[in-house]
C-alpha cells in the first residue's frame, strides 16, 4: 500500500510541476544547486496539490541527482529537432 501511494505521489509530484521540469532538464549536468531548487519546487507543488509530505519526501529521496538519460532524451525530442516541413509531414494529421 505504501509503495502504491509512493508511486502515485511521486508521479503526481513530477506531473505537478512541468515548468520546473523544463528548467531542470535544461540545467547543466553538474548543476546540483539548480536541481535542488527544482526538487524544492516539485515538493512545494505536490504538497499544495494534496500529496502528503512524507510521500513527497520518500519519492524525492529516490532522485537526488538528475538522470543524464532523461536530460539527453529531453534535449533531443523530435519536435525540437525537425524542420517545420518534417514536423508537419511526420507529426500533424488532418485532424490536428
Gaussian input, Z-matrix of N, CA and C with variables (Angstrom, degrees):
# hf/3-21g

backbone

0 1
 N
 C     1     B1
 C     2     B2     1     A1
 N     3     B3     2     A2     1     D1
 C     4     B4     3     A3     2     D2
 C     5     B5     4     A4     3     D3
 N     6     B6     5     A5     4     D4
 C     7     B7     6     A6     5     D5
 C     8     B8     7     A7     6     D6
 N     9     B9     8     A8     7     D7
 C    10    B10     9     A9     8     D8
 C    11    B11    10    A10     9     D9
 N    12    B12    11    A11    10    D10
 C    13    B13    12    A12    11    D11
 C    14    B14    13    A13    12    D12
 N    15    B15    14    A14    13    D13
 C    16    B16    15    A15    14    D14
 C    17    B17    16    A16    15    D15
 N    18    B18    17    A17    16    D16
 C    19    B19    18    A18    17    D17
 C    20    B20    19    A19    18    D18
 N    21    B21    20    A20    19    D19
 C    22    B22    21    A21    20    D20
 C    23    B23    22    A22    21    D21
 N    24    B24    23    A23    22    D22
 C    25    B25    24    A24    23    D23
 C    26    B26    25    A25    24    D24
 N    27    B27    26    A26    25    D25
 C    28    B28    27    A27    26    D26
 C    29    B29    28    A28    27    D27
 N    30    B30    29    A29    28    D28
 C    31    B31    30    A30    29    D29
 C    32    B32    31    A31    30    D30
 N    33    B33    32    A32    31    D31
 C    34    B34    33    A33    32    D32
 C    35    B35    34    A34    33    D33
 N    36    B36    35    A35    34    D34
 C    37    B37    36    A36    35    D35
 C    38    B38    37    A37    36    D36
 N    39    B39    38    A38    37    D37
 C    40    B40    39    A39    38    D38
 C    41    B41    40    A40    39    D39
 N    42    B42    41    A41    40    D40
 C    43    B43    42    A42    41    D41
 C    44    B44    43    A43    42    D42
 N    45    B45    44    A44    43    D43
 C    46    B46    45    A45    44    D44
 C    47    B47    46    A46    45    D45
 N    48    B48    47    A47    46    D46
 C    49    B49    48    A48    47    D47
 C    50    B50    49    A49    48    D48
 N    51    B51    50    A50    49    D49
 C    52    B52    51    A51    50    D50
 C    53    B53    52    A52    51    D51
 N    54    B54    53    A53    52    D52
 C    55    B55    54    A54    53    D53
 C    56    B56    55    A55    54    D54
 N    57    B57    56    A56    55    D55
 C    58    B58    57    A57    56    D56
 C    59    B59    58    A58    57    D57
 N    60    B60    59    A59    58    D58
 C    61    B61    60    A60    59    D59
 C    62    B62    61    A61    60    D60
 N    63    B63    62    A62    61    D61
 C    64    B64    63    A63    62    D62
 C    65    B65    64    A64    63    D63
 N    66    B66    65    A65    64    D64
 C    67    B67    66    A66    65    D65
 C    68    B68    67    A67    66    D66
 N    69    B69    68    A68    67    D67
 C    70    B70    69    A69    68    D68
 C    71    B71    70    A70    69    D69
 N    72    B72    71    A71    70    D70
 C    73    B73    72    A72    71    D71
 C    74    B74    73    A73    72    D72
 N    75    B75    74    A74    73    D73
 C    76    B76    75    A75    74    D74
 C    77    B77    76    A76    75    D75
 N    78    B78    77    A77    76    D76
 C    79    B79    78    A78    77    D77
 C    80    B80    79    A79    78    D78
 N    81    B81    80    A80    79    D79
 C    82    B82    81    A81    80    D80
 C    83    B83    82    A82    81    D81
 N    84    B84    83    A83    82    D82
 C    85    B85    84    A84    83    D83
 C    86    B86    85    A85    84    D84
 N    87    B87    86    A86    85    D85
 C    88    B88    87    A87    86    D86
 C    89    B89    88    A88    87    D87
 N    90    B90    89    A89    88    D88
 C    91    B91    90    A90    89    D89
 C    92    B92    91    A91    90    D90
 N    93    B93    92    A92    91    D91
 C    94    B94    93    A93    92    D92
 C    95    B95    94    A94    93    D93
 N    96    B96    95    A95    94    D94
 C    97    B97    96    A96    95    D95
 C    98    B98    97    A97    96    D96
 N    99    B99    98    A98    97    D97
 C   100   B100    99    A99    98    D98
 C   101   B101   100   A100    99    D99
 N   102   B102   101   A101   100   D100
 C   103   B103   102   A102   101   D101
 C   104   B104   103   A103   102   D102
 N   105   B105   104   A104   103   D103
 C   106   B106   105   A105   104   D104
 C   107   B107   106   A106   105   D105
 N   108   B108   107   A107   106   D106
 C   109   B109   108   A108   107   D107
 C   110   B110   109   A109   108   D108
 N   111   B111   110   A110   109   D109
 C   112   B112   111   A111   110   D110
 C   113   B113   112   A112   111   D111
 N   114   B114   113   A113   112   D112
 C   115   B115   114   A114   113   D113
 C   116   B116   115   A115   114   D114
 N   117   B117   116   A116   115   D115
 C   118   B118   117   A117   116   D116
 C   119   B119   118   A118   117   D117
 N   120   B120   119   A119   118   D118
 C   121   B121   120   A120   119   D119
 C   122   B122   121   A121   120   D120
 N   123   B123   122   A122   121   D121
 C   124   B124   123   A123   122   D122
 C   125   B125   124   A124   123   D123
 N   126   B126   125   A125   124   D124
 C   127   B127   126   A126   125   D125
 C   128   B128   127   A127   126   D126
 N   129   B129   128   A128   127   D127
 C   130   B130   129   A129   128   D128
 C   131   B131   130   A130   129   D129
 N   132   B132   131   A131   130   D130
 C   133   B133   132   A132   131   D131
 C   134   B134   133   A133   132   D132
 N   135   B135   134   A134   133   D133
 C   136   B136   135   A135   134   D134
 C   137   B137   136   A136   135   D135
 N   138   B138   137   A137   136   D136
 C   139   B139   138   A138   137   D137
 C   140   B140   139   A139   138   D138
 N   141   B141   140   A140   139   D139
 C   142   B142   141   A141   140   D140
 C   143   B143   142   A142   141   D141
 N   144   B144   143   A143   142   D142
 C   145   B145   144   A144   143   D143
 C   146   B146   145   A145   144   D144
 N   147   B147   146   A146   145   D145
 C   148   B148   147   A147   146   D146
 C   149   B149   148   A148   147   D147
 N   150   B150   149   A149   148   D148
 C   151   B151   150   A150   149   D149
 C   152   B152   151   A151   150   D150
 N   153   B153   152   A152   151   D151
 C   154   B154   153   A153   152   D152
 C   155   B155   154   A154   153   D153
 N   156   B156   155   A155   154   D154
 C   157   B157   156   A156   155   D155
 C   158   B158   157   A157   156   D156
 N   159   B159   158   A158   157   D157
 C   160   B160   159   A159   158   D158
 C   161   B161   160   A160   159   D159
 N   162   B162   161   A161   160   D160
 C   163   B163   162   A162   161   D161
 C   164   B164   163   A163   162   D162
 N   165   B165   164   A164   163   D163
 C   166   B166   165   A165   164   D164
 C   167   B167   166   A166   165   D165
 N   168   B168   167   A167   166   D166
 C   169   B169   168   A168   167   D167
 C   170   B170   169   A169   168   D168
 N   171   B171   170   A170   169   D169
 C   172   B172   171   A171   170   D170
 C   173   B173   172   A172   171   D171
 N   174   B174   173   A173   172   D172
 C   175   B175   174   A174   173   D173
 C   176   B176   175   A175   174   D174
 N   177   B177   176   A176   175   D175
 C   178   B178   177   A177   176   D176
 C   179   B179   178   A178   177   D177
 N   180   B180   179   A179   178   D178
 C   181   B181   180   A180   179   D179
 C   182   B182   181   A181   180   D180
 N   183   B183   182   A182   181   D181
 C   184   B184   183   A183   182   D182
 C   185   B185   184   A184   183   D183
 N   186   B186   185   A185   184   D184
 C   187   B187   186   A186   185   D185
 C   188   B188   187   A187   186   D186
 N   189   B189   188   A188   187   D187
 C   190   B190   189   A189   188   D188
 C   191   B191   190   A190   189   D189
 N   192   B192   191   A191   190   D190
 C   193   B193   192   A192   191   D191
 C   194   B194   193   A193   192   D192
 N   195   B195   194   A194   193   D193
 C   196   B196   195   A195   194   D194
 C   197   B197   196   A196   195   D195
 N   198   B198   197   A197   196   D196
 C   199   B199   198   A198   197   D197
 C   200   B200   199   A199   198   D198
 N   201   B201   200   A200   199   D199
 C   202   B202   201   A201   200   D200
 C   203   B203   202   A202   201   D201
 N   204   B204   203   A203   202   D202
 C   205   B205   204   A204   203   D203
 C   206   B206   205   A205   204   D204
 N   207   B207   206   A206   205   D205
 C   208   B208   207   A207   206   D206
 C   209   B209   208   A208   207   D207
 N   210   B210   209   A209   208   D208
 C   211   B211   210   A210   209   D209
 C   212   B212   211   A211   210   D210
 N   213   B213   212   A212   211   D211
 C   214   B214   213   A213   212   D212
 C   215   B215   214   A214   213   D213
 N   216   B216   215   A215   214   D214
 C   217   B217   216   A216   215   D215
 C   218   B218   217   A217   216   D216
 N   219   B219   218   A218   217   D217
 C   220   B220   219   A219   218   D218
 C   221   B221   220   A220   219   D219
 N   222   B222   221   A221   220   D220
 C   223   B223   222   A222   221   D221
 C   224   B224   223   A223   222   D222
 N   225   B225   224   A224   223   D223
 C   226   B226   225   A225   224   D224
 C   227   B227   226   A226   225   D225
 N   228   B228   227   A227   226   D226
 C   229   B229   228   A228   227   D227
 C   230   B230   229   A229   228   D228
 N   231   B231   230   A230   229   D229
 C   232   B232   231   A231   230   D230
 C   233   B233   232   A232   231   D231
 N   234   B234   233   A233   232   D232
 C   235   B235   234   A234   233   D233
 C   236   B236   235   A235   234   D234
 N   237   B237   236   A236   235   D235
 C   238   B238   237   A237   236   D236
 C   239   B239   238   A238   237   D237
 N   240   B240   239   A239   238   D238
 C   241   B241   240   A240   239   D239
 C   242   B242   241   A241   240   D240
 N   243   B243   242   A242   241   D241
 C   244   B244   243   A243   242   D242
 C   245   B245   244   A244   243   D243
 N   246   B246   245   A245   244   D244
 C   247   B247   246   A246   245   D245
 C   248   B248   247   A247   246   D246
 N   249   B249   248   A248   247   D247
 C   250   B250   249   A249   248   D248
 C   251   B251   250   A250   249   D249
 N   252   B252   251   A251   250   D250
 C   253   B253   252   A252   251   D251
 C   254   B254   253   A253   252   D252
 N   255   B255   254   A254   253   D253
 C   256   B256   255   A255   254   D254
 C   257   B257   256   A256   255   D255
 N   258   B258   257   A257   256   D256
 C   259   B259   258   A258   257   D257
 C   260   B260   259   A259   258   D258
 N   261   B261   260   A260   259   D259
 C   262   B262   261   A261   260   D260
 C   263   B263   262   A262   261   D261
 N   264   B264   263   A263   262   D262
 C   265   B265   264   A264   263   D263
 C   266   B266   265   A265   264   D264
 N   267   B267   266   A266   265   D265
 C   268   B268   267   A267   266   D266
 C   269   B269   268   A268   267   D267
 N   270   B270   269   A269   268   D268
 C   271   B271   270   A270   269   D269
 C   272   B272   271   A271   270   D270
 N   273   B273   272   A272   271   D271
 C   274   B274   273   A273   272   D272
 C   275   B275   274   A274   273   D273
 N   276   B276   275   A275   274   D274
 C   277   B277   276   A276   275   D275
 C   278   B278   277   A277   276   D276
 N   279   B279   278   A278   277   D277
 C   280   B280   279   A279   278   D278
 C   281   B281   280   A280   279   D279
 N   282   B282   281   A281   280   D280
 C   283   B283   282   A282   281   D281
 C   284   B284   283   A283   282   D282
 N   285   B285   284   A284   283   D283
 C   286   B286   285   A285   284   D284
 C   287   B287   286   A286   285   D285

   B1=1.4498
   B2=1.5266
   B3=1.3405
   B4=1.4588
   B5=1.5219
   B6=1.3257
   B7=1.4631
   B8=1.5223
   B9=1.3279
   B10=1.4636
   B11=1.5297
   B12=1.3370
   B13=1.4620
   B14=1.5234
   B15=1.3204
   B16=1.4516
   B17=1.5269
   B18=1.3252
   B19=1.4604
   B20=1.5250
   B21=1.3180
   B22=1.4604
   B23=1.5183
   B24=1.3117
   B25=1.4618
   B26=1.5152
   B27=1.3211
   B28=1.4586
   B29=1.5127
   B30=1.3267
   B31=1.4605
   B32=1.5069
   B33=1.3228
   B34=1.4663
   B35=1.5198
   B36=1.3111
   B37=1.4648
   B38=1.5222
   B39=1.3119
   B40=1.4534
   B41=1.5220
   B42=1.3135
   B43=1.4591
   B44=1.5203
   B45=1.3174
   B46=1.4650
   B47=1.5153
   B48=1.3026
   B49=1.4557
   B50=1.5279
   B51=1.3346
   B52=1.4612
   B53=1.5238
   B54=1.3263
   B55=1.4605
   B56=1.5132
   B57=1.3264
   B58=1.4685
   B59=1.5208
   B60=1.3260
   B61=1.4613
   B62=1.5215
   B63=1.3273
   B64=1.4600
   B65=1.5262
   B66=1.3185
   B67=1.4607
   B68=1.5226
   B69=1.3221
   B70=1.4662
   B71=1.5150
   B72=1.3183
   B73=1.4548
   B74=1.5192
   B75=1.3176
   B76=1.4508
   B77=1.5215
   B78=1.3215
   B79=1.4647
   B80=1.5221
   B81=1.3079
   B82=1.4580
   B83=1.5132
   B84=1.3264
   B85=1.4621
   B86=1.5201
   B87=1.3215
   B88=1.4518
   B89=1.5208
   B90=1.3073
   B91=1.4622
   B92=1.5208
   B93=1.3353
   B94=1.4651
   B95=1.5161
   B96=1.3285
   B97=1.4576
   B98=1.5199
   B99=1.3372
   B100=1.4596
   B101=1.5258
   B102=1.3136
   B103=1.4659
   B104=1.5228
   B105=1.3229
   B106=1.4693
   B107=1.5254
   B108=1.3201
   B109=1.4653
   B110=1.5246
   B111=1.3303
   B112=1.4628
   B113=1.5256
   B114=1.3393
   B115=1.4637
   B116=1.5263
   B117=1.3166
   B118=1.4695
   B119=1.5243
   B120=1.3210
   B121=1.4653
   B122=1.5169
   B123=1.3262
   B124=1.4672
   B125=1.5252
   B126=1.3327
   B127=1.4722
   B128=1.5278
   B129=1.3106
   B130=1.4668
   B131=1.5368
   B132=1.3364
   B133=1.4661
   B134=1.5220
   B135=1.3278
   B136=1.4678
   B137=1.5248
   B138=1.3196
   B139=1.4690
   B140=1.5257
   B141=1.3296
   B142=1.4684
   B143=1.5260
   B144=1.3408
   B145=1.4612
   B146=1.5240
   B147=1.3235
   B148=1.4574
   B149=1.5123
   B150=1.3231
   B151=1.4631
   B152=1.5279
   B153=1.3351
   B154=1.4649
   B155=1.5326
   B156=1.3259
   B157=1.4675
   B158=1.5275
   B159=1.3324
   B160=1.4700
   B161=1.5286
   B162=1.3289
   B163=1.4674
   B164=1.5266
   B165=1.3167
   B166=1.4643
   B167=1.5284
   B168=1.3223
   B169=1.4683
   B170=1.5198
   B171=1.3310
   B172=1.4675
   B173=1.5247
   B174=1.3215
   B175=1.4667
   B176=1.5270
   B177=1.3129
   B178=1.4618
   B179=1.5213
   B180=1.3161
   B181=1.4649
   B182=1.5284
   B183=1.3177
   B184=1.4625
   B185=1.5266
   B186=1.3120
   B187=1.4566
   B188=1.5192
   B189=1.3145
   B190=1.4643
   B191=1.5283
   B192=1.3177
   B193=1.4673
   B194=1.5245
   B195=1.3268
   B196=1.4667
   B197=1.5269
   B198=1.3190
   B199=1.4542
   B200=1.5321
   B201=1.3287
   B202=1.4670
   B203=1.5298
   B204=1.3325
   B205=1.4682
   B206=1.5252
   B207=1.3282
   B208=1.4652
   B209=1.5250
   B210=1.3243
   B211=1.4601
   B212=1.5229
   B213=1.3147
   B214=1.4632
   B215=1.5238
   B216=1.3334
   B217=1.4661
   B218=1.5233
   B219=1.3256
   B220=1.4620
   B221=1.5215
   B222=1.2893
   B223=1.4659
   B224=1.5199
   B225=1.3194
   B226=1.4629
   B227=1.5232
   B228=1.3130
   B229=1.4606
   B230=1.5262
   B231=1.3352
   B232=1.4639
   B233=1.5277
   B234=1.3294
   B235=1.4552
   B236=1.5214
   B237=1.3263
   B238=1.4529
   B239=1.5249
   B240=1.3262
   B241=1.4548
   B242=1.5220
   B243=1.3187
   B244=1.4574
   B245=1.5241
   B246=1.3146
   B247=1.4626
   B248=1.5238
   B249=1.3304
   B250=1.4645
   B251=1.5298
   B252=1.3255
   B253=1.4674
   B254=1.5315
   B255=1.3273
   B256=1.4623
   B257=1.5236
   B258=1.3223
   B259=1.4644
   B260=1.5213
   B261=1.3277
   B262=1.4642
   B263=1.5302
   B264=1.3243
   B265=1.4625
   B266=1.5242
   B267=1.3193
   B268=1.4614
   B269=1.5241
   B270=1.3159
   B271=1.4592
   B272=1.5202
   B273=1.3054
   B274=1.4614
   B275=1.5190
   B276=1.3164
   B277=1.4595
   B278=1.5184
   B279=1.3127
   B280=1.4646
   B281=1.5230
   B282=1.3332
   B283=1.4652
   B284=1.5185
   B285=1.3075
   B286=1.4669
   B287=1.4975
   A1=110.56
   A2=117.03
   A3=120.20
   A4=110.08
   A5=116.94
   A6=120.35
   A7=110.34
   A8=116.47
   A9=120.08
   A10=110.41
   A11=116.29
   A12=119.92
   A13=110.37
   A14=116.44
   A15=120.92
   A16=110.53
   A17=116.54
   A18=120.01
   A19=111.30
   A20=116.98
   A21=119.94
   A22=110.70
   A23=116.05
   A24=120.03
   A25=111.91
   A26=116.02
   A27=119.67
   A28=111.46
   A29=116.47
   A30=120.06
   A31=111.48
   A32=115.63
   A33=119.85
   A34=110.38
   A35=116.07
   A36=119.54
   A37=110.74
   A38=116.79
   A39=119.50
   A40=112.19
   A41=116.74
   A42=120.51
   A43=110.82
   A44=116.27
   A45=120.76
   A46=113.12
   A47=118.17
   A48=118.69
   A49=113.09
   A50=118.39
   A51=119.42
   A52=113.58
   A53=118.18
   A54=120.01
   A55=109.98
   A56=116.56
   A57=119.97
   A58=110.32
   A59=116.88
   A60=119.98
   A61=110.02
   A62=116.39
   A63=120.15
   A64=110.34
   A65=116.97
   A66=120.88
   A67=110.89
   A68=117.38
   A69=120.59
   A70=111.00
   A71=116.73
   A72=120.34
   A73=111.33
   A74=117.22
   A75=120.13
   A76=112.72
   A77=116.76
   A78=120.66
   A79=108.03
   A80=117.19
   A81=120.76
   A82=111.49
   A83=116.03
   A84=120.38
   A85=111.80
   A86=118.65
   A87=121.39
   A88=113.38
   A89=117.38
   A90=121.21
   A91=110.93
   A92=116.66
   A93=119.29
   A94=111.87
   A95=118.18
   A96=120.58
   A97=111.14
   A98=116.49
   A99=120.91
   A100=110.40
   A101=116.89
   A102=119.98
   A103=110.26
   A104=116.71
   A105=120.35
   A106=110.27
   A107=117.00
   A108=121.11
   A109=110.19
   A110=116.38
   A111=121.29
   A112=110.77
   A113=116.75
   A114=120.33
   A115=111.26
   A116=117.30
   A117=120.40
   A118=110.07
   A119=116.72
   A120=120.66
   A121=111.84
   A122=116.64
   A123=120.64
   A124=109.46
   A125=116.40
   A126=121.61
   A127=109.89
   A128=116.27
   A129=121.57
   A130=110.83
   A131=116.60
   A132=120.51
   A133=111.99
   A134=116.97
   A135=120.63
   A136=110.80
   A137=116.66
   A138=120.45
   A139=109.78
   A140=116.99
   A141=120.86
   A142=111.48
   A143=116.71
   A144=120.67
   A145=112.44
   A146=117.13
   A147=120.60
   A148=117.37
   A149=118.38
   A150=120.12
   A151=107.09
   A152=116.37
   A153=119.16
   A154=110.50
   A155=116.82
   A156=120.49
   A157=113.38
   A158=117.65
   A159=119.01
   A160=111.08
   A161=117.10
   A162=120.65
   A163=109.77
   A164=116.71
   A165=120.56
   A166=109.96
   A167=117.10
   A168=120.86
   A169=111.25
   A170=116.68
   A171=120.14
   A172=110.85
   A173=116.78
   A174=120.25
   A175=110.85
   A176=116.99
   A177=120.14
   A178=112.35
   A179=117.65
   A180=120.58
   A181=111.02
   A182=116.90
   A183=121.57
   A184=112.29
   A185=117.71
   A186=120.81
   A187=111.48
   A188=115.94
   A189=119.93
   A190=113.03
   A191=116.73
   A192=120.51
   A193=109.33
   A194=117.59
   A195=120.04
   A196=110.74
   A197=116.49
   A198=122.04
   A199=108.19
   A200=118.06
   A201=120.49
   A202=113.49
   A203=117.91
   A204=120.19
   A205=111.09
   A206=116.34
   A207=120.34
   A208=109.83
   A209=116.73
   A210=120.29
   A211=111.02
   A212=116.75
   A213=121.40
   A214=110.59
   A215=116.78
   A216=120.30
   A217=110.74
   A218=116.83
   A219=120.23
   A220=111.41
   A221=116.51
   A222=120.35
   A223=113.03
   A224=117.01
   A225=120.01
   A226=111.82
   A227=116.61
   A228=120.04
   A229=108.61
   A230=117.45
   A231=120.25
   A232=113.32
   A233=116.54
   A234=119.19
   A235=111.98
   A236=116.49
   A237=119.82
   A238=112.84
   A239=117.49
   A240=119.29
   A241=112.26
   A242=117.08
   A243=120.67
   A244=110.54
   A245=115.43
   A246=118.71
   A247=107.51
   A248=117.09
   A249=120.19
   A250=110.45
   A251=117.77
   A252=121.06
   A253=110.70
   A254=117.12
   A255=120.39
   A256=110.81
   A257=116.29
   A258=120.72
   A259=110.13
   A260=116.55
   A261=121.83
   A262=110.46
   A263=117.04
   A264=120.91
   A265=113.16
   A266=117.99
   A267=121.49
   A268=114.34
   A269=117.36
   A270=120.28
   A271=112.94
   A272=117.21
   A273=120.02
   A274=111.64
   A275=114.83
   A276=121.34
   A277=108.04
   A278=116.67
   A279=120.66
   A280=111.10
   A281=116.96
   A282=121.03
   A283=112.05
   A284=116.68
   A285=119.68
   A286=109.21
   D1=-45.86
   D2=179.70
   D3=-63.35
   D4=-39.25
   D5=179.44
   D6=-61.57
   D7=-42.39
   D8=179.60
   D9=-63.84
   D10=-44.36
   D11=178.82
   D12=-63.92
   D13=-38.85
   D14=178.72
   D15=-62.85
   D16=-46.45
   D17=179.57
   D18=-64.68
   D19=-44.43
   D20=179.39
   D21=-65.57
   D22=-43.39
   D23=179.19
   D24=-65.45
   D25=-41.53
   D26=178.49
   D27=-64.59
   D28=-40.75
   D29=176.05
   D30=-63.34
   D31=-42.59
   D32=178.49
   D33=-63.43
   D34=-38.88
   D35=-179.92
   D36=-64.18
   D37=-40.38
   D38=-179.00
   D39=-72.87
   D40=-37.17
   D41=178.68
   D42=-73.31
   D43=-27.33
   D44=-174.42
   D45=-65.87
   D46=-17.46
   D47=-172.16
   D48=-135.50
   D49=65.05
   D50=-178.63
   D51=-63.87
   D52=-31.84
   D53=178.20
   D54=-65.64
   D55=-44.01
   D56=177.99
   D57=-64.81
   D58=-37.90
   D59=179.39
   D60=-61.99
   D61=-42.02
   D62=178.99
   D63=-61.34
   D64=-44.16
   D65=179.43
   D66=-62.84
   D67=-43.28
   D68=-178.67
   D69=-67.05
   D70=-38.63
   D71=-178.51
   D72=-65.34
   D73=-26.68
   D74=-178.71
   D75=-99.14
   D76=5.53
   D77=175.03
   D78=-80.61
   D79=160.61
   D80=178.35
   D81=-69.54
   D82=159.83
   D83=-179.22
   D84=-61.14
   D85=-33.13
   D86=-177.06
   D87=-93.24
   D88=11.20
   D89=-174.95
   D90=-85.88
   D91=64.62
   D92=-176.86
   D93=-66.02
   D94=-30.95
   D95=176.62
   D96=-64.60
   D97=-43.16
   D98=177.64
   D99=-66.38
   D100=-37.85
   D101=179.66
   D102=-67.37
   D103=-38.75
   D104=176.81
   D105=-62.89
   D106=-38.50
   D107=176.64
   D108=-64.88
   D109=-41.96
   D110=176.30
   D111=-59.11
   D112=-47.34
   D113=-179.65
   D114=-63.78
   D115=-35.82
   D116=176.91
   D117=-63.18
   D118=-38.18
   D119=176.71
   D120=-66.94
   D121=-41.00
   D122=177.03
   D123=-61.90
   D124=-44.72
   D125=178.81
   D126=-57.76
   D127=-50.58
   D128=-177.84
   D129=-60.31
   D130=-46.18
   D131=-178.86
   D132=-65.94
   D133=-42.10
   D134=-178.98
   D135=-64.20
   D136=-45.26
   D137=179.64
   D138=-64.39
   D139=-39.62
   D140=178.64
   D141=-63.29
   D142=-27.23
   D143=179.45
   D144=-92.84
   D145=7.58
   D146=172.51
   D147=100.46
   D148=2.87
   D149=176.78
   D150=-76.14
   D151=133.99
   D152=-176.21
   D153=-64.84
   D154=141.53
   D155=-179.44
   D156=-55.40
   D157=-35.70
   D158=-179.75
   D159=-67.73
   D160=-37.65
   D161=178.05
   D162=-67.57
   D163=-42.32
   D164=178.16
   D165=-60.54
   D166=-45.03
   D167=179.67
   D168=-60.81
   D169=-42.97
   D170=-179.93
   D171=-65.76
   D172=-41.88
   D173=-179.05
   D174=-66.66
   D175=-45.09
   D176=-177.49
   D177=-72.46
   D178=-22.10
   D179=176.40
   D180=-66.11
   D181=-20.14
   D182=-179.34
   D183=-79.51
   D184=-9.46
   D185=-175.79
   D186=-137.39
   D187=75.59
   D188=-176.98
   D189=-82.53
   D190=-17.09
   D191=178.05
   D192=-135.01
   D193=154.10
   D194=177.88
   D195=-62.91
   D196=144.99
   D197=177.82
   D198=-87.16
   D199=113.57
   D200=-177.40
   D201=-57.89
   D202=-33.36
   D203=179.31
   D204=-66.19
   D205=-38.93
   D206=178.58
   D207=-67.23
   D208=-43.28
   D209=178.96
   D210=-61.54
   D211=-43.11
   D212=179.18
   D213=-62.77
   D214=-45.10
   D215=179.13
   D216=-62.97
   D217=-40.20
   D218=179.42
   D219=-63.63
   D220=-38.92
   D221=-177.16
   D222=-75.78
   D223=-12.55
   D224=-178.37
   D225=-122.91
   D226=37.77
   D227=176.69
   D228=-68.47
   D229=135.26
   D230=-177.51
   D231=-54.84
   D232=-33.37
   D233=-178.51
   D234=-62.49
   D235=-22.30
   D236=-176.20
   D237=-106.54
   D238=-0.53
   D239=179.77
   D240=-117.54
   D241=-8.08
   D242=179.15
   D243=-87.40
   D244=151.39
   D245=169.76
   D246=-72.92
   D247=166.50
   D248=179.10
   D249=-57.84
   D250=-43.30
   D251=-178.94
   D252=-63.04
   D253=-43.32
   D254=178.49
   D255=-64.29
   D256=-44.74
   D257=179.93
   D258=-60.04
   D259=-48.16
   D260=-178.59
   D261=-59.27
   D262=-45.11
   D263=-177.87
   D264=-70.45
   D265=-37.49
   D266=-174.83
   D267=-89.87
   D268=-33.62
   D269=-169.37
   D270=-106.36
   D271=-44.43
   D272=-174.95
   D273=-78.54
   D274=142.26
   D275=175.60
   D276=-119.62
   D277=173.61
   D278=177.88
   D279=-58.99
   D280=-35.78
   D281=-178.54
   D282=-71.14
   D283=-29.28
   D284=-178.40
   D285=-81.64

